[in-house]
Amino acid sequence: MHPQQPHAAPAQATASVVAPPPRSRTTTVVVSLLLGLVLGGAGVAVAWSLSDGSGSSAEGYRPADDARAACRALDGFDESKYTGKGAEGEIALNRYAAAGALSASAAAGDTEYQPLAQAIRRSQERHARMFDFDEKAKKDLGEARRICKGL
């Protein structure tokens, strides 16, 4: 038999350190997102305050600028490429949408541009109903393009 070892008393901790409970993944993500939002907002505020105001803003644009931009978008729009795959179709879709949005903006700023906005909107509405550029949609596009030539 082995001689029995003396039994040592358990060591008592003089100071107990309590570890904080682990953060959940959701809390970490939310805190990170909020921190990013605050820092991003601060960056935008600093950039805005440092700008000299010469950049383009909604206040600097006139309805005529929007009408000309709508016409440029319409100039680059080819309805035959609207259903094209890839970049060709995306470009056509976006130019058509941009022409509509910009002409509506111009018309909101000056009633002189309402005929342009109405012609493009009629074309877009017709296309949305027929899923095609039929003769009526093409006629409205032609009218919009004629109006653009006069600007």
Phi, psi and omega in degrees: 000151180268142177295144183284131178284144177295142181275118180273142178288145179298141180290135180262134179282132180279328177221130180262132179257122180258118179284139178295149179297144181296142178286146177282159180298322180297316179299317180299317180295316181296315179298319179296317179296316179296318178297317178297319179296315179296314180294319178296316178298320178295320179297318178295318180298318179295314180298319180295317182291332180275343181290151183269005178082004182273354179290170180280134177220170181299329180291332184276349182265145176250160178305325180297324178296317179294321179296316178296322178294322177297319180292322176296319178296320179292325176300322181274001182267127176239108184299336179289342180262000185303322181264009180296154179275153174073210186298323181302313179291320179296319179297313180299314180300314183290324178292321178296315179295319180296319178300319178295314182293316181291322178291325177294321177296317179298317181293326178293328180275334182204123183296344177302332184263007178297319179301321177297312181297319180294319180296316180293318180297318178300318179298315181294319179294319179297315179298320180295328178281321188262345185057031181198158174267083179281184184300322180294315179296319179293324178297316179294323175296318178298320177296317179298318180293324176295318178298319180298323179297333180275355181274000000 
